[in-house]
């Protein structure tokens, strides 16, 4: 059974920053909401695009230093996970691939 991508990223964010569990999860929920995405349905590619474009600014607003570098680490962790770890929607992934320039 695939794992929960949102929980994985929230846990990684908590480990990489001074944000506690509640702050990490809340910040990611805001980032996803501002991008029109839901924590339960966000795909790997969508999360990577959001972490690259939206999340750094929100993390800086929360006082996180080196937000861009932290987001790059999170993206790498998502991309290095096994392809079948999380359920994805191929049609949505294609759209976000194009937005990301892939």
BELSUL-V307048 format. One line per field, one symbol per residue. ss: DSSP state (a for helix, b for strand, c for the rest). psi: psi as a letter, one per 20 degrees, with the letter a starting at -180 (. if undefined). burial: I if it has 9 or more other ideal C-beta (glycine too) atoms within 8 Angstrom, else O. Layout:
ss=???
psi=???
burial=???
This chain:
ss=ccccaaaaaaaaaaaaccccaaaaaaaaaaaaaacccccccccaaaaaaaaaacaaaaaaacccccaaaaaaaaaaaaaccccccccccaaaaaaaaaaccc
psi=pqrogggggggggghirjqaggggggghgggggijkrqhiiprggghggghhhghgghhhhjjpqlgghghhgggghghiqqhjhqqrohgghgghgghij.
burial=OOOOIIOIIIIIIIOOIOIOOOIIIOIIIIIIOOIOIOIOOIIIIIIIIIIIOIIIOIIIOIOIOOIOOIIIIIIOIIOOIOOOOIOIOOOIIOOIIOOIOO
